[in-house]
Amino acid sequence: MTFTELQLCEQVQSNVRAAGYTQPTPIQEQAIPVVLAGRDIFGCAQTGTGKTAAFGLPILHRLHNEGPFRGGPRVLILAPTRELAVQIDESFRSYAKGLKVRSVVLLGGVSIRPQIDQIRRGVDIVIATPGRLLDVVEHRALNLSHVHTFVLDEADRMLDMGFLPSIRQVVKLIPAQRQTLFFSATLPREIRDLANSLLKDPVHVAVAPENTTTEMVDQRLYYVERDRKRALLAHLLEEDMDGSVLVFTRTKRGADRVTKDLMKVGLKVASIHGDKSQMARQKALQDFKSGRTRVLVATDIAARGIDIAQLPYVVNFDVPEAAETYVHRIGRTGRAGRSGIAVTLATPEDRNSLRDIEKLIRMRIPTVRDHPFEG
């Protein structure tokens, strides 16, 4: 199938071609006709499979056909992190060139006043993190009574971050008669319960077995004592890895420590986590995407929204506590049809967590033997 067969308006098709897309990904091929038909959708797909275009293209098609509207936003998109909200907005702006469609991003960490000023100039699409959206509503600067399309993206991360009460508050502010598009990479029971409370007769779309890891990712496991971990990481970055590397730590303090140690050996490194200002986070992310910074050290929450098609390496400096988090992390590489390598540095104390991960992904992670820092 090609994008021309999906019955999107000509301007949207032109923008898709300009973006270099020719064939829709599986999630796009299955979801776009459903969204165009006005149905609710429960989409499950791994990160990097093109979910933003899967809901973005048909939304823009509908707004274009409806024409200008001055009553307030018609589309509300919730995302768990600032980075993901910005990424969604960038994608929408690319897909909406030549269309008279206006969007605003509402996120914390920056002044609320410019965001309110932008809303008052007129907006069709609101892309927001839950907390800032509710802040703007409290300022009586946003009317959500005309929203006809509600998108909840990365729903599993929303619940991980404790956003469920905020989501329920937001749902009370939008019309009950609406189209709801719900996307999640994993499907724990809490996600199913939330979906059941929000969706009406949804079409279920799943493009990969639940919680599987992409076949394009070569997974490797290194066992090392805790006090030798940072030395092993520096060795791998200098000797075995060529190109950009995203390193995951469990804590903000850990991210800063790893960053300082890697800078001491002359590597171009930046960190990104919740204690950083929005401006610092955006600069670190842009420097990483542009190649000015080779290594980005991130916590799981801050890394949501990092979408780099040519990211060759992901490193789990700390083994994640939740097995599902491992799937999210390594999904940052091996995207857009390219291969990637996911390296995990584990201590002997991590064996139970690793067993949970391997049970979830239904495979043994190959262990690298005889490396210089083996315990």
C-alpha positions in Angstrom: 0.0 0.0 0.0 1.1 3.6 -0.6 0.0 6.8 1.1 -2.0 7.8 -2.1 -4.3 4.9 -1.4 -5.2 6.1 2.1 -7.7 8.8 0.8 -5.9 11.7 2.5 -6.4 15.2 1.0 -3.9 16.3 -1.6 -2.0 18.8 0.6 -1.4 16.3 3.3 -0.2 13.8 0.7 2.1 16.4 -0.8 3.6 17.0 2.7 4.0 13.3 3.3 6.0 13.0 0.0 8.1 16.0 1.0 8.9 14.3 4.3 10.2 11.4 2.3 7.5 8.9 3.1 6.3 6.6 0.4 4.8 3.6 2.1 2.9 3.7 5.4 4.2 1.7 8.3 2.0 -1.1 9.6 0.5 1.0 12.4 -0.2 3.8 9.8 -1.7 1.4 7.3 -4.1 0.0 9.9 -4.9 3.1 11.9 -5.3 5.9 9.3 -8.5 4.4 7.7 -10.0 3.8 11.2 -9.3 7.4 12.3 -10.7 8.7 9.0 -13.9 6.7 9.6 -14.4 8.5 12.9 -13.9 5.4 15.1 -12.2 5.2 18.4 -8.9 3.3 18.3 -6.8 1.3 20.8 -3.4 1.2 19.2 -0.5 -0.9 20.5 2.8 -0.5 18.8 6.5 -0.4 19.7 8.3 2.9 19.8 9.6 4.1 16.5 6.8 2.6 14.4 5.3 5.9 13.2 2.4 6.4 15.7 2.4 10.2 15.4 1.7 10.1 11.7 -0.8 7.3 12.3 -3.1 9.8 14.1 -1.6 13.1 12.9 -2.3 12.7 9.1 -6.0 11.8 9.4 -6.5 14.5 12.0 -5.1 17.2 9.7 -7.2 15.8 6.8 -10.3 16.2 8.9 -9.4 19.8 10.0 -8.7 20.8 6.4 -12.0 19.5 5.3 -13.8 21.3 8.1 -12.2 24.6 7.3 -11.5 27.5 9.7 -13.1 27.6 13.1 -12.9 30.3 15.7 -14.6 28.6 18.7 -11.5 27.1 20.2 -9.4 24.0 19.7 -10.9 20.9 18.0 -8.1 18.5 18.8 -6.4 17.8 22.1 -3.3 15.6 22.3 -1.8 14.6 25.7 1.8 13.5 26.0 3.7 12.4 29.2 6.8 14.6 28.7 7.8 18.0 27.4 10.1 16.4 24.9 7.5 14.2 23.4 5.0 17.1 23.2 7.5 19.2 21.3 8.3 16.3 19.0 4.6 15.8 18.2 4.2 19.5 17.4 7.3 19.4 15.1 5.8 16.5 13.3 2.4 18.2 13.0 4.0 21.3 11.6 5.8 19.3 9.0 2.6 17.4 8.0 0.5 20.7 8.0 2.5 22.9 5.7 0.1 24.8 3.4 -2.9 24.0 5.6 -4.7 26.7 7.6 -4.2 24.8 10.8 -2.7 26.3 14.0 -1.2 24.4 16.9 0.1 25.3 20.4 2.3 23.3 22.7 1.5 23.6 26.4 4.3 22.4 28.7 5.8 23.3 32.0 9.3 24.6 32.8 8.7 27.8 30.8 6.6 30.9 31.2 2.8 30.3 30.8 2.1 33.7 29.5 3.4 33.2 25.9 1.4 30.0 25.7 -1.8 31.8 26.8 -1.1 34.6 24.3 -0.8 32.1 21.5 -4.1 30.4 22.5 -5.9 33.8 22.4 -4.7 34.4 18.8 -6.6 31.2 17.8 -5.7 27.6 17.8 -7.0 24.3 16.3 -4.7 21.8 18.0 -3.5 21.7 21.6 -0.6 19.4 22.3 0.1 19.4 26.1 1.5 17.7 29.1 -1.4 17.2 31.6 -0.1 19.5 34.4 0.4 22.5 32.2 -2.9 22.0 30.4 -4.8 22.1 33.7 -2.7 25.2 34.7 -3.9 27.0 31.6 -7.5 25.9 32.2 -7.3 27.3 35.7 -6.2 30.6 34.2 -9.5 30.5 32.2 -7.5 30.9 29.0 -8.7 27.7 27.2 -12.1 26.5 26.1 -12.2 22.8 25.5 -15.9 22.5 24.8 -15.4 22.1 21.0 -12.8 19.3 21.1 -13.9 16.5 18.8 -10.7 14.5 18.8 -8.8 13.4 21.9 -5.4 11.7 21.6 -3.7 10.0 24.5 -0.1 9.1 23.4 2.3 6.9 25.3 -0.5 6.0 27.8 1.6 3.5 29.7 4.2 6.2 30.5 1.3 8.5 31.6 0.3 6.0 34.3 4.0 5.3 35.2 4.3 9.1 35.9 1.2 9.3 38.1 -0.9 11.2 35.6 -4.1 9.2 36.0 -5.9 11.8 38.2 -5.0 14.6 35.8 -6.2 12.6 32.8 -9.5 12.0 34.5 -9.8 15.8 35.2 -9.1 16.6 31.6 -11.7 14.1 30.3 -14.3 15.9 32.3 -13.5 19.1 30.5 -14.0 17.8 27.0 -17.3 16.7 25.3 -18.5 13.1 25.9 -19.3 12.9 22.2 -15.8 12.8 20.7 -13.4 10.5 18.9 -10.7 9.1 21.2 -7.4 7.8 19.9 -5.4 5.8 22.5 -1.8 4.6 21.9 0.5 2.6 24.2 3.6 0.5 23.7 2.8 -1.9 26.5 -0.5 -3.2 27.8 -0.5 -3.7 31.6 -3.8 -4.2 33.3 -4.1 -0.6 34.4 -3.8 0.5 30.7 -6.6 -1.8 29.7 -8.8 -0.4 32.5 -8.1 3.2 31.5 -8.8 2.4 27.8 -12.1 0.7 28.7 -13.2 3.9 30.6 -12.3 6.3 27.7 -13.1 4.4 24.5 -16.4 3.6 22.8 -16.5 0.4 20.7 -12.8 0.9 19.7 -11.0 -0.8 16.9 -7.9 -2.6 18.3 -4.8 -2.2 16.3 -1.6 -4.1 17.3 1.3 -4.3 14.9 3.7 -6.4 17.0 3.3 -9.0 19.7 2.8 -7.3 23.1 6.1 -6.4 24.8 8.3 -7.9 22.2 11.6 -6.2 21.2 12.4 -5.2 17.7 14.3 -7.7 15.6 16.4 -4.8 14.3 18.1 -4.5 17.7 21.2 -6.6 18.6 21.0 -7.0 22.4 24.2 -7.5 24.5 24.7 -8.1 28.2 27.9 -7.3 30.2 28.3 -8.4 33.8 30.5 -6.1 35.8 31.0 -5.1 39.4 29.3 -1.9 40.4 32.5 0.1 41.1 33.8 -0.8 37.6 30.7 0.1 35.7 31.6 3.6 34.6 35.1 2.5 33.5 33.5 -0.2 31.4 31.1 2.3 29.8 34.0 4.7 29.0 35.9 1.8 27.5 33.0 0.7 25.3 32.4 4.3 24.1 36.0 4.8 23.2 36.8 1.4 21.7 33.7 -0.4 20.6 31.1 2.2 19.7 31.1 4.5 16.7 28.4 7.2 16.6 25.7 8.6 18.9 24.9 6.8 22.1 22.0 7.2 24.4 22.8 6.1 28.0 20.0 5.3 30.5 20.4 5.7 34.2 17.9 5.0 36.9 18.2 8.3 38.8 18.9 12.0 38.1 21.9 11.9 40.4 23.2 8.9 38.6 22.9 10.7 35.2 24.9 13.6 36.5 27.6 11.4 37.9 28.0 9.4 34.7 28.1 12.6 32.6 30.9 14.1 34.8 32.9 10.9 34.6 32.6 10.6 30.8 33.5 14.3 30.4 36.7 13.6 32.3 37.9 11.2 29.6 37.3 13.8 26.9 33.9 12.6 25.5 31.3 15.1 24.4 28.4 14.4 26.8 25.3 16.0 28.1 22.6 14.9 30.5 18.8 15.3 30.5 16.5 14.7 33.4 13.6 16.2 35.3 15.7 18.6 37.4 17.0 20.4 34.3 15.2 23.5 33.0 13.2 23.1 29.9 15.7 25.3 28.0 18.6 23.1 29.1 16.7 20.0 28.2 15.9 21.3 24.7 19.5 22.4 24.1 20.9 19.0 25.2 18.5 17.2 23.0 19.1 19.4 20.0 22.9 19.1 20.4 22.5 15.4 20.5 20.3 15.2 17.4 22.7 17.5 15.5 25.8 15.5 16.5 27.4 18.3 18.5 27.1 16.0 21.5 28.0 12.4 21.0 26.6 10.9 24.2 23.3 11.8 25.9 22.8 10.5 29.5 19.1 10.3 30.4 16.6 9.1 32.9 13.6 7.1 31.5 11.1 9.9 31.9 13.2 12.6 30.3 14.0 10.3 27.4 10.5 10.0 26.2 10.2 11.9 23.0 13.7 11.3 21.8 13.1 10.2 18.2 16.3 9.8 16.2 16.1 7.6 13.2 19.9 7.0 13.1 20.7 6.3 16.7 23.0 3.3 16.6 23.5 2.6 20.3 21.5 2.5 23.5 23.2 1.6 26.8 21.4 0.5 30.0 23.9 1.8 32.5 21.4 0.7 35.2 19.1 -2.3 34.7 15.6 -0.9 34.8 13.4 -1.9 37.8 10.4 -2.6 35.5 10.8 -5.1 32.7 8.5 -3.1 30.4 10.9 -0.1 30.8 13.6 -2.3 29.1 11.4 -2.5 26.0 10.9 1.2 25.9 14.6 1.9 26.3 16.0 -0.3 23.6 13.2 0.9 21.3 15.1 4.1 20.9 17.4 2.3 18.5 16.7 0.0 15.6 14.1 2.5 14.2 12.9 3.4 10.7 14.2 0.1 9.3 17.8 0.6 10.6 19.6 -1.8 12.8 20.8 -0.9 16.3 22.7 -2.2 19.3 21.4 -2.2 22.9 24.0 -2.8 25.6 23.1 -3.6 29.2 25.6 -3.3 32.1 24.5 -5.5 34.9 25.9 -6.4 38.3 25.4 -9.8 39.9 22.6 -8.3 42.0 20.6 -7.6 38.8 20.0 -11.2 38.0 16.4 -11.3 39.2 15.5 -8.2 37.2 17.2 -9.6 34.1 15.1 -12.8 34.5 12.0 -10.7 34.5 13.1 -8.9 31.4 14.0 -12.1 29.5 10.7 -13.6 30.5 8.9 -10.6 29.1 10.8 -10.4 25.8 10.7 -14.2 25.5 14.5 -14.5 24.8 17.8 -14.8 26.5 20.0 -11.7 26.2 23.4 -12.8 24.9 26.2 -12.3 27.4 29.5 -10.9 26.3 32.3 -12.9 27.9 36.0 -12.1 28.5 35.7 -8.3 28.4 38.5 -6.3 30.2 36.2 -5.4 33.2 34.6 -8.8 33.9 34.3 -9.4 37.6 
